[in-house]
Amino acid sequence: MMPSSILNHPLISERYFFPRSEMFQHPYWIDCGDARLACFYHEVDPAALTILHFHGNGEVVADYVDFLPAHFARFGCNTLLVEFRGYGMSTGRAELGRILDDVATVLEKSPAPVKRTVFFGRSVGSIPALQAAALWPDAAGLIIESGIADVLERLLMRVSPAELEIEPAEFKQAVSGQLDQQKKIAAFAGPLLILHTAHDGLVDVAHAERLYAASGSRDKKLEIFPRGDHNSIMMVNAEAYFELVGDFLEKLKSEPLVR
């Protein structure tokens, strides 16, 4: 397998992704070549901001459909929940390179204009969220929750270059060429909100700090919650969490950053 396609290697798919199937009603289908993504769209006002949300690993759109759009609707925002290929009701195989490729198609087929869209990535979802920000730097804003600053570090925890039949330097180059998270966030000048917990045992809080330090935004905020962990950050801190998100979105609506 050539370095350019190494991100789609079966071993990476098997060891890095944890898809599961789960159904929900009224999917918003987005065709991405050989895969059909089962997304969910909730509209409050076609002219309102739209939150384009990428879920975490082991999660599916069905986990969020019953409550997250309702929370965003409280702030007057539409919601597009994006499901990864191979997850939930979506077809295809969860492959890192193709998940990255799907981002451009999702943005093209989203019902909302990009300049009225806020990208929101949770955990592994921070990878496509930052890809979206790199493709569309004029987006209204970016929210990263429990995000990843170094994808290579995470991949090397699960697979070795030798298993992929590639030299370590080639693997590093292949990953950094497409997944330099800190370079991507440095190039995004729009408003940024980063949320993490101090006791995240899966993605250390240092990842949030590195993303914040690398950010090129003049309007950025880092919130590190003292309670909760990687998977309970939202629920344990629900009141403060949604107050922060709500304040961020209200500011985008009332005082958009001129770039």
HELIX and SHEET records of a PDB file:
HELIX    1   1 PRO A    3  ASN A    8  5                                   6    
HELIX    2   2 PRO A   10  TYR A   16  1                                   7    
HELIX    3   3 VAL A   61  ASP A   63  5                                   3    
HELIX    4   4 LEU A   68  ARG A   74  1                                   7    
HELIX    5   5 LEU A   96  LYS A  109  1                                  14    
HELIX    6   6 VAL A  114  ARG A  116  5                                   3    
HELIX    7   7 SER A  123  GLY A  125  5                                   3    
HELIX    8   8 SER A  126  LEU A  135  1                                  10    
HELIX    9   9 VAL A  151  LEU A  156  1                                   6    
HELIX   10  10 PRO A  168  LEU A  179  1                                  12    
HELIX   11  11 GLN A  181  ALA A  187  1                                   7    
HELIX   12  12 VAL A  205  ALA A  214  1                                  10    
HELIX   13  13 ILE A  233  VAL A  236  1                                   4    
HELIX   14  14 ALA A  238  SER A  254  1                                  17    
SHEET    1   A 8 TYR A  28  CYS A  32  0                                        
SHEET    2   A 8 ALA A  35  HIS A  42 -1                                        
SHEET    3   A 8 ASN A  78  VAL A  82 -1                                        
SHEET    4   A 8 THR A  50  PHE A  54  1                                        
SHEET    5   A 8 THR A 117  ARG A 122  1                                        
SHEET    6   A 8 GLY A 141  GLU A 145  1                                        
SHEET    7   A 8 LEU A 192  THR A 197  1                                        
SHEET    8   A 8 LYS A 220  PHE A 225  1                                        
END                                                                             
